[in-house]
């Protein structure tokens, strides 16, 4: 079973050629503008997420300190040492 391919057509319509190049150029320009828009938007999103993350870290640090204090008090009670 052999498949033969015909060579590409040599006389392509100027309208088709123009349309192809126009579509290519339009796609490139659209991609550049879309990338710039999304990049600016992503910067704002990252700023917001970093603020949320910082608040979360602070909250977790407070909770960790409270938990450590509770554990030390429980250990002191078990060992018979008076808490401060």
N, C-alpha and C positions, 0 to 999 in steps of 0.2 A: 504494500500500500504506500504509494508515494504521493506526496502533496506538492504541487508546484505553486509557487507564488508569482503573481505577475508584478512587474516593476511598478513603482509609483507613477501615477499619471503626471506627465510633464507640463501640460498646460492647465494650470489651476487658475480659476477665474480671479481677476483682480479684486472683485468685490469680496470673495472669500478670503483672499490674502489680507486685504485691508481689515476685514472683520476679525481675523485671527490676531493680528498685531494689535488692534484696538482692544480686544478682550484681554490680551496679555498685559498691555500697558495699564489698562484700567485695574486689573487684578493686583498688579504690583503697587500702584498708587493707593488703592484701597487697603492693602495689607500694611503699608507703611503708616497710614493714618490710624488704622485700627490698632496697630501695635503701640503707637504713641499714646492713644487714648487708654488702652488697657494698662500700660505701664504706669501712667499717672494715677489711675484708679487703684492699682495694686499698692502703690506707695501709701496712699491713704488707708487702705485696708491693713497694711502691715503696722502703721502707726497705731491704729485702733487696737489691733491684736496685742501689740507690745504693752499698751496701757493695761489691758485686761490681764495679761500675763503677770505684770508687775504687781497688780492688786492681789492676784491669786497667790503669788509668792509671799507677799506680806501677810496675808491671811493664814497661809500654811505655816509660816514661821511662828506666828502667835499661837496657833493651835499646837504646834510641836512643843513650844516652851511650856504651855499649860499641861500638856500630856506628860512631859518630863517631870514637872513639879508634882503632879498627881502620883506618878510612879515612885518618885523619891519619898513622898509622904507615906504611901502604902508600904514601901520597903522599910521605912523608919518605924512604922507601927508594928510590922511583923518582927522587927529586930528588937523592939522595946525601947527605941530611942525617941526622945521627945522632939516634936517638930518645932521649928523656930517660929 
